[in-house]
Amino acid sequence: MGDTVSHDGGAGHLVLEGLAKIYPGKDGAAVRGIDLSVERGRMLAVLGPSGCGKSTTLRMIAGLVPPTAGTVRVDGRDITDAPVHRRDMGVVFQSYALFPHLDVARNIAFGLEMRKISKTDVKRRVDDALSLVRLGHLAGRRISQLSGGQQQRVALARALVVEPTVLLLDEPLSNLDAQLRSAMRDEICRIQRETGVTTVFVTHDQQEALSMADRVAVMNHGRIEQVGTPEDIYERPARPFVAEFVGRANLLDGPVGDHDGDRALVELPGLGRVSAAGARVDRGRTATVMLRPHRIALRSAAPGSGGARGTVLSAGYAGETVAYRVRVGARGPVLDVERPTGTQESFGPGAEVELSWDPEAPRLISAAEESGKSGERRS
């Protein structure tokens, strides 16, 4: 492969080593040799855009797709070539894949019956699983009579009733409406904590990944761009792609001047000299600085002020926030700014404003040429 990216390696419960997948006739690899480790009892989110390889990675872990290279280990045991039914994993698919002709209890019992478990144990374990997902009162109901959230819980119960070593979730909430997704996030987290099962789920939803997972692996073009806690991923992105994909970000390029300890002074167009911590970029090189929209404050421009000034191009009301687009200076970059509604002075298009931010807000991500882009960028 020659393209392996190592992240969070070591002795984990679930370990991927150089895992790769190349499909015949396709340009490039779907998964480009990744190393990844998940600690026992933790929940990892694999986050990325459509086509980045996250679902292929999950299916290789499950044994549904054979890898072109690399290994999958659980508790130190190599299961790369083990058949699906010998991996001791529970899988919840995006479509749930429930049997419409069976009631709730029979759907949950199916995996146990295939394993030739005694009827007494099947009954006990199904009852326990129904209690865990809070569906005991619906044991005899047909799948077609359930809501989307209830079907999701049945799929979870069916995966958990076999007492898997690892639980795999493929876009588990994508079929639910926004309000139900929020409630099911809490339910999945509760169930994962109560069972203590090591869990990996793939998603394209940044909020879902940040709010549910202990750690997040951001994928792009078959590679892992960064692995870290949700706070690391959002506050300290390692690469421009991560900054732009996880949340909204203003990315600005400028030359690095002096250093002050672990901070660099970067000359940004329209904003002047900005102090930013983060990646180490040598003096004279062009660096990329991130400013999150909600970290930028606006106020009416005061005569004679020496701060950064701009003109509001648009203001979009979004309920809890107002999203502004502000051009800095006469020909400077256009920045996204988000401010809470009801607590800040409001501005309409054409308003002259001053921009400011907390000294800790700017984040130095990388040398600009590492991203293959230059100039002003935005999410």
Sequence and secondary structure as in RCSB ss.txt:
>XXXX:A:sequence
MGDTVSHDGGAGHLVLEGLAKIYPGKDGAAVRGIDLSVERGRMLAVLGPSGCGKSTTLRMIAGLVPPTAGTVRVD
GRDITDAPVHRRDMGVVFQSYALFPHLDVARNIAFGLEMRKISKTDVKRRVDDALSLVRLGHLAGRRISQLSGGQ
QQRVALARALVVEPTVLLLDEPLSNLDAQLRSAMRDEICRIQRETGVTTVFVTHDQQEALSMADRVAVMNHGRIE
QVGTPEDIYERPARPFVAEFVGRANLLDGPVGDHDGDRALVELPGLGRVSAAGARVDRGRTATVMLRPHRIALRS
AAPGSGGARGTVLSAGYAGETVAYRVRVGARGPVLDVERPTGTQESFGPGAEVELSWDPEAPRLISAAEESGKSG
ERRS
>XXXX:A:secstr
    EE S SS SEEEEEEEE  TTSSS SEEEEEEEE TT EEEEE  TTSSHHHHHHHHHTSS  SEEEEEET
TEE TT  GGGS EEEE TT    TTSBHHHHHHHHHHHTT  HHHHHHHHHHHHHHTT GGGTT BGGGS HHH
HHHHHHHHHHTT  SEEEEESTTTTS HHHHHHHHHHHHHHHHHH  EEEEEES HHHHHHH SEEEEEETTEEE
EEE HHHHHHS SSHHHHHHSS  EEEEEEEEEEETTEEEEEETTTEEEEEEES   TTSEEEEEE GGGEEEEE
  TT  SEEEEEEEEEE SSEEEEEEEETTT  EEEEEEETTSS    TT EEEEEE TT  EEEEEGGGGT  S
 EE 
